[in-house]
């Protein structure tokens, strides 16, 4: 019984740390920390990113076209793993922004703001929905 309670407590702590890691992202280094967290690693694994896409997400390079393109591709794949992406992309831009604010992890929102325009992301996802 004590072991089960300890497990539940450690789960709560992990969830708290994951939420904090996702919500406190304001720099590239913090984004990399999020990617290295259990939550980030799970999302990356689920999205089945290529090696180039993974590498681009970890890179701080914002000028090399190939890196930027791979980062965009990786972000799109990650967004497609967030619940409700297709319905949000098929809806109006204002409804998409509500989904984005409510469902997309803060770390991923930071990565998008870091190098891309949200409306462009919306248009790409809308074309895939």
VMD Tcl script that builds the backbone (N, CA, C; Angstrom):
set m [mol new atoms 387]
animate dup $m
set s [atomselect $m all]
$s set {name element resname resid chain x y z} {
  {N N UNK 1 A 0.818 -1.187 0.000}
  {CA C UNK 1 A 0.000 0.000 0.000}
  {C C UNK 1 A 0.869 1.260 0.000}
  {N N UNK 2 A 1.902 1.270 0.821}
  {CA C UNK 2 A 2.799 2.414 0.893}
  {C C UNK 2 A 3.505 2.621 -0.451}
  {N N UNK 3 A 3.873 1.539 -1.105}
  {CA C UNK 3 A 4.544 1.639 -2.406}
  {C C UNK 3 A 3.618 2.254 -3.443}
  {N N UNK 4 A 2.341 1.887 -3.408}
  {CA C UNK 4 A 1.371 2.447 -4.359}
  {C C UNK 4 A 1.205 3.939 -4.124}
  {N N UNK 5 A 1.139 4.357 -2.864}
  {CA C UNK 5 A 1.009 5.783 -2.544}
  {C C UNK 5 A 2.251 6.549 -2.996}
  {N N UNK 6 A 3.419 5.969 -2.775}
  {CA C UNK 6 A 4.664 6.608 -3.197}
  {C C UNK 6 A 4.685 6.773 -4.717}
  {N N UNK 7 A 4.213 5.737 -5.437}
  {CA C UNK 7 A 4.152 5.814 -6.900}
  {C C UNK 7 A 3.227 6.947 -7.341}
  {N N UNK 8 A 2.036 7.050 -6.708}
  {CA C UNK 8 A 1.095 8.121 -7.049}
  {C C UNK 8 A 1.712 9.489 -6.773}
  {N N UNK 9 A 2.415 9.606 -5.656}
  {CA C UNK 9 A 3.061 10.883 -5.332}
  {C C UNK 9 A 4.134 11.233 -6.351}
  {N N UNK 10 A 4.917 10.234 -6.775}
  {CA C UNK 10 A 5.950 10.511 -7.770}
  {C C UNK 10 A 5.322 10.853 -9.115}
  {N N UNK 11 A 4.182 10.235 -9.452}
  {CA C UNK 11 A 3.466 10.570 -10.691}
  {C C UNK 11 A 3.012 12.026 -10.656}
  {N N UNK 12 A 2.436 12.447 -9.515}
  {CA C UNK 12 A 1.987 13.840 -9.379}
  {C C UNK 12 A 3.159 14.797 -9.520}
  {N N UNK 13 A 4.281 14.450 -8.909}
  {CA C UNK 13 A 5.471 15.296 -9.001}
  {C C UNK 13 A 5.933 15.379 -10.449}
  {N N UNK 14 A 5.986 14.231 -11.148}
  {CA C UNK 14 A 6.390 14.213 -12.557}
  {C C UNK 14 A 5.464 15.090 -13.381}
  {N N UNK 15 A 4.152 14.955 -13.180}
  {CA C UNK 15 A 3.196 15.750 -13.935}
  {C C UNK 15 A 3.379 17.232 -13.650}
  {N N UNK 16 A 3.634 17.573 -12.407}
  {CA C UNK 16 A 3.855 18.963 -12.027}
  {C C UNK 16 A 5.094 19.520 -12.713}
  {N N UNK 17 A 6.177 18.738 -12.708}
  {CA C UNK 17 A 7.411 19.166 -13.354}
  {C C UNK 17 A 7.199 19.302 -14.857}
  {N N UNK 18 A 6.491 18.350 -15.475}
  {CA C UNK 18 A 6.247 18.408 -16.920}
  {C C UNK 18 A 5.433 19.639 -17.275}
  {N N UNK 19 A 4.402 19.955 -16.487}
  {CA C UNK 19 A 3.598 21.145 -16.763}
  {C C UNK 19 A 4.452 22.391 -16.607}
  {N N UNK 20 A 5.247 22.449 -15.544}
  {CA C UNK 20 A 6.103 23.602 -15.317}
  {C C UNK 20 A 7.112 23.725 -16.456}
  {N N UNK 21 A 7.694 22.600 -16.869}
  {CA C UNK 21 A 8.678 22.635 -17.954}
  {C C UNK 21 A 8.042 23.146 -19.234}
  {N N UNK 22 A 6.818 22.769 -19.484}
  {CA C UNK 22 A 6.138 23.205 -20.694}
  {C C UNK 22 A 5.708 24.665 -20.616}
  {N N UNK 23 A 5.296 25.126 -19.440}
  {CA C UNK 23 A 4.721 26.464 -19.342}
  {C C UNK 23 A 5.752 27.559 -19.129}
  {N N UNK 24 A 6.977 27.215 -18.719}
  {CA C UNK 24 A 7.970 28.228 -18.403}
  {C C UNK 24 A 8.957 28.503 -19.532}
  {N N UNK 25 A 8.701 28.042 -20.705}
  {CA C UNK 25 A 9.663 28.172 -21.797}
  {C C UNK 25 A 9.694 29.601 -22.332}
  {N N UNK 26 A 10.866 30.230 -22.218}
  {CA C UNK 26 A 11.054 31.583 -22.748}
  {C C UNK 26 A 12.347 31.714 -23.545}
  {N N UNK 27 A 13.170 30.657 -23.572}
  {CA C UNK 27 A 14.428 30.689 -24.316}
  {C C UNK 27 A 14.622 29.362 -25.045}
  {N N UNK 28 A 15.562 29.363 -25.968}
  {CA C UNK 28 A 15.855 28.133 -26.695}
  {C C UNK 28 A 16.378 27.057 -25.746}
  {N N UNK 29 A 17.205 27.429 -24.787}
  {CA C UNK 29 A 17.741 26.450 -23.831}
  {C C UNK 29 A 16.611 25.797 -23.037}
  {N N UNK 30 A 15.620 26.572 -22.648}
  {CA C UNK 30 A 14.477 26.006 -21.922}
  {C C UNK 30 A 13.648 25.106 -22.829}
  {N N UNK 31 A 13.552 25.472 -24.107}
  {CA C UNK 31 A 12.847 24.624 -25.065}
  {C C UNK 31 A 13.562 23.280 -25.197}
  {N N UNK 32 A 14.879 23.296 -25.272}
  {CA C UNK 32 A 15.657 22.056 -25.348}
  {C C UNK 32 A 15.434 21.231 -24.084}
  {N N UNK 33 A 15.374 21.886 -22.930}
  {CA C UNK 33 A 15.073 21.160 -21.687}
  {C C UNK 33 A 13.710 20.486 -21.775}
  {N N UNK 34 A 12.735 21.195 -22.351}
  {CA C UNK 34 A 11.406 20.588 -22.543}
  {C C UNK 34 A 11.503 19.378 -23.467}
  {N N UNK 35 A 12.229 19.521 -24.578}
  {CA C UNK 35 A 12.373 18.399 -25.514}
  {C C UNK 35 A 13.004 17.192 -24.833}
  {N N UNK 36 A 13.897 17.432 -23.889}
  {CA C UNK 36 A 14.575 16.357 -23.180}
  {C C UNK 36 A 13.743 15.781 -22.036}
  {N N UNK 37 A 12.646 16.441 -21.681}
  {CA C UNK 37 A 11.785 15.937 -20.610}
  {C C UNK 37 A 11.025 14.708 -21.101}
  {N N UNK 38 A 10.438 13.984 -20.188}
  {CA C UNK 38 A 9.648 12.809 -20.562}
  {C C UNK 38 A 8.497 13.199 -21.480}
  {N N UNK 39 A 7.839 14.311 -21.184}
  {CA C UNK 39 A 6.730 14.783 -22.017}
  {C C UNK 39 A 7.210 15.098 -23.433}
  {N N UNK 40 A 8.325 15.815 -23.537}
  {CA C UNK 40 A 8.870 16.164 -24.848}
  {C C UNK 40 A 9.318 14.940 -25.627}
  {N N UNK 41 A 9.996 14.026 -24.960}
  {CA C UNK 41 A 10.466 12.808 -25.619}
  {C C UNK 41 A 9.296 11.949 -26.102}
  {N N UNK 42 A 8.236 11.889 -25.301}
  {CA C UNK 42 A 7.051 11.116 -25.698}
  {C C UNK 42 A 6.410 11.730 -26.945}
  {N N UNK 43 A 6.313 13.054 -26.971}
  {CA C UNK 43 A 5.714 13.737 -28.118}
  {C C UNK 43 A 6.568 13.527 -29.367}
  {N N UNK 44 A 7.882 13.625 -29.222}
  {CA C UNK 44 A 8.793 13.412 -30.348}
  {C C UNK 44 A 8.665 11.986 -30.872}
  {N N UNK 45 A 8.629 11.025 -29.979}
  {CA C UNK 45 A 8.512 9.618 -30.397}
  {C C UNK 45 A 7.197 9.372 -31.114}
  {N N UNK 46 A 6.130 9.934 -30.587}
  {CA C UNK 46 A 4.807 9.736 -31.189}
  {C C UNK 46 A 4.730 10.376 -32.572}
  {N N UNK 47 A 5.402 11.501 -32.747}
  {CA C UNK 47 A 5.352 12.218 -34.031}
  {C C UNK 47 A 6.234 11.583 -35.096}
  {N N UNK 48 A 7.088 10.650 -34.689}
  {CA C UNK 48 A 7.977 9.952 -35.626}
  {C C UNK 48 A 8.794 10.933 -36.474}
  {N N UNK 49 A 9.485 11.832 -35.794}
  {CA C UNK 49 A 10.314 12.808 -36.490}
  {C C UNK 49 A 11.525 12.148 -37.136}
  {N N UNK 50 A 11.952 12.696 -38.241}
  {CA C UNK 50 A 13.191 12.231 -38.859}
  {C C UNK 50 A 14.360 12.750 -38.032}
  {N N UNK 51 A 15.535 12.209 -38.280}
  {CA C UNK 51 A 16.730 12.674 -37.573}
  {C C UNK 51 A 16.977 14.157 -37.865}
  {N N UNK 52 A 16.769 14.574 -39.108}
  {CA C UNK 52 A 16.987 15.978 -39.477}
  {C C UNK 52 A 15.986 16.895 -38.770}
  {N N UNK 53 A 14.750 16.446 -38.633}
  {CA C UNK 53 A 13.733 17.248 -37.935}
  {C C UNK 53 A 14.074 17.373 -36.449}
  {N N UNK 54 A 14.483 16.263 -35.839}
  {CA C UNK 54 A 14.883 16.296 -34.421}
  {C C UNK 54 A 16.066 17.236 -34.228}
  {N N UNK 55 A 17.056 17.084 -35.073}
  {CA C UNK 55 A 18.256 17.918 -34.980}
  {C C UNK 55 A 17.907 19.395 -35.148}
  {N N UNK 56 A 17.013 19.707 -36.065}
  {CA C UNK 56 A 16.612 21.101 -36.293}
  {C C UNK 56 A 15.886 21.678 -35.082}
  {N N UNK 57 A 15.073 20.873 -34.403}
  {CA C UNK 57 A 14.388 21.354 -33.209}
  {C C UNK 57 A 15.383 21.699 -32.106}
  {N N UNK 58 A 16.447 20.935 -32.008}
  {CA C UNK 58 A 17.461 21.179 -30.979}
  {C C UNK 58 A 18.423 22.311 -31.361}
  {N N UNK 59 A 18.506 22.622 -32.643}
  {CA C UNK 59 A 19.446 23.633 -33.115}
  {C C UNK 59 A 18.950 25.043 -32.799}
  {N N UNK 60 A 19.897 25.932 -32.518}
  {CA C UNK 60 A 19.534 27.338 -32.313}
  {C C UNK 60 A 19.726 28.144 -33.598}
  {N N UNK 61 A 20.123 27.484 -34.676}
  {CA C UNK 61 A 20.337 28.129 -35.976}
  {C C UNK 61 A 19.006 28.623 -36.529}
  {N N UNK 62 A 18.917 29.903 -36.804}
  {CA C UNK 62 A 17.692 30.475 -37.370}
  {C C UNK 62 A 17.900 31.025 -38.769}
  {N N UNK 63 A 19.074 30.802 -39.348}
  {CA C UNK 63 A 19.359 31.392 -40.653}
  {C C UNK 63 A 19.531 30.373 -41.777}
  {N N UNK 64 A 19.957 29.170 -41.472}
  {CA C UNK 64 A 20.175 28.159 -42.505}
  {C C UNK 64 A 18.828 27.613 -42.964}
  {N N UNK 65 A 18.551 27.772 -44.243}
  {CA C UNK 65 A 17.236 27.412 -44.784}
  {C C UNK 65 A 16.858 25.955 -44.513}
  {N N UNK 66 A 17.794 25.040 -44.684}
  {CA C UNK 66 A 17.482 23.623 -44.465}
  {C C UNK 66 A 17.086 23.364 -43.012}
  {N N UNK 67 A 17.761 23.995 -42.072}
  {CA C UNK 67 A 17.438 23.816 -40.655}
  {C C UNK 67 A 16.042 24.361 -40.376}
  {N N UNK 68 A 15.756 25.537 -40.897}
  {CA C UNK 68 A 14.448 26.164 -40.687}
  {C C UNK 68 A 13.343 25.297 -41.289}
  {N N UNK 69 A 13.564 24.746 -42.475}
  {CA C UNK 69 A 12.566 23.894 -43.120}
  {C C UNK 69 A 12.332 22.607 -42.324}
  {N N UNK 70 A 13.401 22.006 -41.843}
  {CA C UNK 70 A 13.252 20.791 -41.026}
  {C C UNK 70 A 12.563 21.109 -39.699}
  {N N UNK 71 A 12.876 22.274 -39.113}
  {CA C UNK 71 A 12.217 22.666 -37.865}
  {C C UNK 71 A 10.722 22.830 -38.110}
  {N N UNK 72 A 10.352 23.502 -39.192}
  {CA C UNK 72 A 8.942 23.689 -39.524}
  {C C UNK 72 A 8.250 22.343 -39.715}
  {N N UNK 73 A 8.880 21.447 -40.449}
  {CA C UNK 73 A 8.322 20.118 -40.679}
  {C C UNK 73 A 8.127 19.378 -39.356}
  {N N UNK 74 A 9.115 19.468 -38.473}
  {CA C UNK 74 A 9.016 18.821 -37.171}
  {C C UNK 74 A 7.902 19.412 -36.324}
  {N N UNK 75 A 7.779 20.721 -36.327}
  {CA C UNK 75 A 6.723 21.383 -35.552}
  {C C UNK 75 A 5.349 20.971 -36.075}
  {N N UNK 76 A 5.190 20.901 -37.378}
  {CA C UNK 76 A 3.908 20.482 -37.958}
  {C C UNK 76 A 3.572 19.061 -37.500}
  {N N UNK 77 A 4.546 18.159 -37.545}
  {CA C UNK 77 A 4.306 16.780 -37.093}
  {C C UNK 77 A 3.935 16.738 -35.618}
  {N N UNK 78 A 4.590 17.559 -34.809}
  {CA C UNK 78 A 4.277 17.607 -33.379}
  {C C UNK 78 A 2.864 18.147 -33.155}
  {N N UNK 79 A 2.498 19.191 -33.889}
  {CA C UNK 79 A 1.152 19.754 -33.745}
  {C C UNK 79 A 0.077 18.742 -34.129}
  {N N UNK 80 A 0.380 17.907 -35.112}
  {CA C UNK 80 A -0.592 16.907 -35.545}
  {C C UNK 80 A -0.816 15.814 -34.495}
  {N N UNK 81 A -0.002 15.786 -33.471}
  {CA C UNK 81 A -0.182 14.829 -32.376}
  {C C UNK 81 A -0.971 15.433 -31.215}
  {N N UNK 82 A -1.298 16.710 -31.308}
  {CA C UNK 82 A -2.090 17.369 -30.264}
  {C C UNK 82 A -3.561 17.113 -30.557}
  {N N UNK 83 A -4.274 16.655 -29.550}
  {CA C UNK 83 A -5.682 16.294 -29.699}
  {C C UNK 83 A -6.490 17.452 -30.303}
  {N N UNK 84 A -7.257 17.123 -31.327}
  {CA C UNK 84 A -8.165 18.082 -31.948}
  {C C UNK 84 A -7.575 18.923 -33.057}
  {N N UNK 85 A -6.365 18.583 -33.506}
  {CA C UNK 85 A -5.715 19.426 -34.512}
  {C C UNK 85 A -6.515 19.516 -35.811}
  {N N UNK 86 A -7.052 18.402 -36.284}
  {CA C UNK 86 A -7.746 18.405 -37.575}
  {C C UNK 86 A -9.012 19.248 -37.512}
  {N N UNK 87 A -9.798 19.095 -36.452}
  {CA C UNK 87 A -11.017 19.895 -36.306}
  {C C UNK 87 A -10.663 21.370 -36.196}
  {N N UNK 88 A -9.595 21.680 -35.470}
  {CA C UNK 88 A -9.176 23.072 -35.323}
  {C C UNK 88 A -8.727 23.650 -36.660}
  {N N UNK 89 A -7.988 22.858 -37.429}
  {CA C UNK 89 A -7.494 23.334 -38.718}
  {C C UNK 89 A -8.622 23.530 -39.734}
  {N N UNK 90 A -9.679 22.722 -39.616}
  {CA C UNK 90 A -10.814 22.851 -40.531}
  {C C UNK 90 A -11.730 24.015 -40.154}
  {N N UNK 91 A -11.593 24.510 -38.941}
  {CA C UNK 91 A -12.470 25.586 -38.470}
  {C C UNK 91 A -11.889 26.948 -38.851}
  {N N UNK 92 A -12.511 27.985 -38.354}
  {CA C UNK 92 A -12.033 29.343 -38.629}
  {C C UNK 92 A -10.712 29.590 -37.911}
  {N N UNK 93 A -10.004 30.612 -38.350}
  {CA C UNK 93 A -8.730 30.946 -37.720}
  {C C UNK 93 A -8.933 31.324 -36.255}
  {N N UNK 94 A -10.006 32.011 -35.933}
  {CA C UNK 94 A -10.245 32.388 -34.538}
  {C C UNK 94 A -10.474 31.148 -33.665}
  {N N UNK 95 A -11.170 30.150 -34.171}
  {CA C UNK 95 A -11.366 28.904 -33.413}
  {C C UNK 95 A -10.048 28.125 -33.327}
  {N N UNK 96 A -9.267 28.174 -34.380}
  {CA C UNK 96 A -7.958 27.536 -34.359}
  {C C UNK 96 A -7.095 28.147 -33.257}
  {N N UNK 97 A -7.108 29.471 -33.134}
  {CA C UNK 97 A -6.313 30.144 -32.102}
  {C C UNK 97 A -6.750 29.746 -30.698}
  {N N UNK 98 A -8.044 29.502 -30.495}
  {CA C UNK 98 A -8.528 29.043 -29.187}
  {C C UNK 98 A -7.972 27.651 -28.899}
  {N N UNK 99 A -8.052 26.743 -29.882}
  {CA C UNK 99 A -7.484 25.404 -29.717}
  {C C UNK 99 A -5.992 25.508 -29.412}
  {N N UNK 100 A -5.306 26.320 -30.163}
  {CA C UNK 100 A -3.864 26.509 -30.013}
  {C C UNK 100 A -3.520 26.959 -28.591}
  {N N UNK 101 A -4.238 27.929 -28.086}
  {CA C UNK 101 A -3.974 28.457 -26.740}
  {C C UNK 101 A -4.325 27.447 -25.655}
  {N N UNK 102 A -5.373 26.663 -25.878}
  {CA C UNK 102 A -5.855 25.727 -24.858}
  {C C UNK 102 A -5.166 24.370 -24.876}
  {N N UNK 103 A -4.773 23.889 -26.032}
  {CA C UNK 103 A -4.321 22.492 -26.158}
  {C C UNK 103 A -2.839 22.314 -26.469}
  {N N UNK 104 A -2.233 23.248 -27.168}
  {CA C UNK 104 A -0.838 23.085 -27.591}
  {C C UNK 104 A 0.087 23.395 -26.410}
  {N N UNK 105 A 1.036 22.496 -26.116}
  {CA C UNK 105 A 1.968 22.762 -25.010}
  {C C UNK 105 A 2.684 24.101 -25.185}
  {N N UNK 106 A 2.868 24.801 -24.092}
  {CA C UNK 106 A 3.497 26.124 -24.129}
  {C C UNK 106 A 4.867 26.090 -24.790}
  {N N UNK 107 A 5.614 25.021 -24.581}
  {CA C UNK 107 A 6.940 24.914 -25.193}
  {C C UNK 107 A 6.843 24.903 -26.714}
  {N N UNK 108 A 5.858 24.218 -27.228}
  {CA C UNK 108 A 5.660 24.173 -28.678}
  {C C UNK 108 A 5.176 25.527 -29.194}
  {N N UNK 109 A 4.326 26.193 -28.429}
  {CA C UNK 109 A 3.889 27.547 -28.817}
  {C C UNK 109 A 5.090 28.490 -28.872}
  {N N UNK 110 A 6.012 28.351 -27.924}
  {CA C UNK 110 A 7.214 29.196 -27.932}
  {C C UNK 110 A 8.036 28.925 -29.193}
  {N N UNK 111 A 8.209 27.660 -29.535}
  {CA C UNK 111 A 9.003 27.302 -30.717}
  {C C UNK 111 A 8.395 27.885 -31.984}
  {N N UNK 112 A 7.082 27.938 -32.039}
  {CA C UNK 112 A 6.414 28.516 -33.207}
  {C C UNK 112 A 6.650 30.021 -33.243}
  {N N UNK 113 A 6.475 30.687 -32.105}
  {CA C UNK 113 A 6.703 32.136 -32.043}
  {C C UNK 113 A 8.143 32.482 -32.362}
  {N N UNK 114 A 9.057 31.580 -32.023}
  {CA C UNK 114 A 10.483 31.817 -32.196}
  {C C UNK 114 A 10.856 31.983 -33.669}
  {N N UNK 115 A 10.116 31.351 -34.551}
  {CA C UNK 115 A 10.559 31.434 -35.938}
  {C C UNK 115 A 9.487 31.405 -37.000}
  {N N UNK 116 A 8.212 31.340 -36.591}
  {CA C UNK 116 A 7.169 31.186 -37.591}
  {C C UNK 116 A 5.954 32.042 -37.257}
  {N N UNK 117 A 5.122 32.228 -38.233}
  {CA C UNK 117 A 3.886 32.975 -38.090}
  {C C UNK 117 A 2.747 31.974 -37.856}
  {N N UNK 118 A 1.919 32.216 -36.852}
  {CA C UNK 118 A 0.853 31.272 -36.519}
  {C C UNK 118 A -0.131 31.094 -37.669}
  {N N UNK 119 A -0.428 32.147 -38.403}
  {CA C UNK 119 A -1.375 32.018 -39.506}
  {C C UNK 119 A -0.818 31.086 -40.587}
  {N N UNK 120 A 0.480 31.150 -40.826}
  {CA C UNK 120 A 1.110 30.249 -41.795}
  {C C UNK 120 A 0.987 28.804 -41.325}
  {N N UNK 121 A 1.217 28.574 -40.031}
  {CA C UNK 121 A 1.061 27.236 -39.458}
  {C C UNK 121 A -0.379 26.758 -39.659}
  {N N UNK 122 A -1.330 27.632 -39.381}
  {CA C UNK 122 A -2.759 27.319 -39.557}
  {C C UNK 122 A -3.035 26.909 -41.002}
  {N N UNK 123 A -2.517 27.666 -41.959}
  {CA C UNK 123 A -2.764 27.363 -43.371}
  {C C UNK 123 A -2.162 26.008 -43.764}
  {N N UNK 124 A -0.974 25.708 -43.258}
  {CA C UNK 124 A -0.344 24.421 -43.561}
  {C C UNK 124 A -1.194 23.273 -43.006}
  {N N UNK 125 A -1.582 23.397 -41.741}
  {CA C UNK 125 A -2.398 22.351 -41.125}
  {C C UNK 125 A -3.763 22.233 -41.805}
  {N N UNK 126 A -4.329 23.357 -42.198}
  {CA C UNK 126 A -5.630 23.349 -42.871}
  {C C UNK 126 A -5.544 22.565 -44.177}
  {N N UNK 127 A -4.427 22.689 -44.878}
  {CA C UNK 127 A -4.212 21.955 -46.119}
  {C C UNK 127 A -4.047 20.456 -45.887}
  {N N UNK 128 A -3.710 20.064 -44.681}
  {CA C UNK 128 A -3.489 18.652 -44.367}
  {C C UNK 128 A -4.723 17.998 -43.739}
  {N N UNK 129 A -5.641 18.817 -43.241}
  {CA C UNK 129 A -6.805 18.294 -42.507}
  {C C UNK 129 A -7.819 17.673 -43.444}
}
mol reanalyze $m
mol bondsrecalc $m
mol representation Tube
mol addrep $m
